C-alpha cells in the first residue's frame, strides 16, 4: 500500500493533495474495473478519508481506504491481495 501511495505522491511530501488523490482514484477504479466517480463523488470520498480535515490524505488515511475496499471486495466474494498493490 505504501508503494501505491508513493506512486501518486508526486511532490513527495507524504500527503496526497486532492489532485494526487484523484489520480490514485482513477487508477484504482481502473484496476477494479469500475467507472471513475464523478467530481462530486470524488470530493465526497476525499472528504470522508481526510479524517483530520487538513485537505490532504496521509498514508494512514489512505490505508483506511484500502481496508474499506478490502471489506467491499470480500463481501462480493472476490479475493483481494493487498500486498500486490
Secondary structure in CASP SS format (residue, H / E / C, confidence):
PFRMAT SS
TARGET T0000
AUTHOR 0000-0000-0000
METHOD secondary structure of the structure
MODEL  1
X C 1.00
X H 1.00
X H 1.00
X H 1.00
X H 1.00
X H 1.00
X H 1.00
X H 1.00
X C 1.00
X C 1.00
X C 1.00
X C 1.00
X C 1.00
X C 1.00
X E 1.00
X E 1.00
X C 1.00
X H 1.00
X H 1.00
X H 1.00
X H 1.00
X H 1.00
X H 1.00
X H 1.00
X H 1.00
X H 1.00
X H 1.00
X H 1.00
X H 1.00
X H 1.00
X H 1.00
X C 1.00
X C 1.00
X C 1.00
X C 1.00
X C 1.00
X C 1.00
X C 1.00
X H 1.00
X H 1.00
X H 1.00
X H 1.00
X H 1.00
X H 1.00
X H 1.00
X H 1.00
X H 1.00
X H 1.00
X H 1.00
X C 1.00
X C 1.00
X C 1.00
X C 1.00
X C 1.00
X C 1.00
X C 1.00
X E 1.00
X E 1.00
X H 1.00
X H 1.00
X H 1.00
X H 1.00
X H 1.00
X H 1.00
X H 1.00
X H 1.00
X H 1.00
X H 1.00
X H 1.00
X H 1.00
X H 1.00
X H 1.00
X H 1.00
X H 1.00
X H 1.00
X C 1.00
X C 1.00
X C 1.00
X C 1.00
X C 1.00
X C 1.00
X H 1.00
X H 1.00
X H 1.00
X C 1.00
END
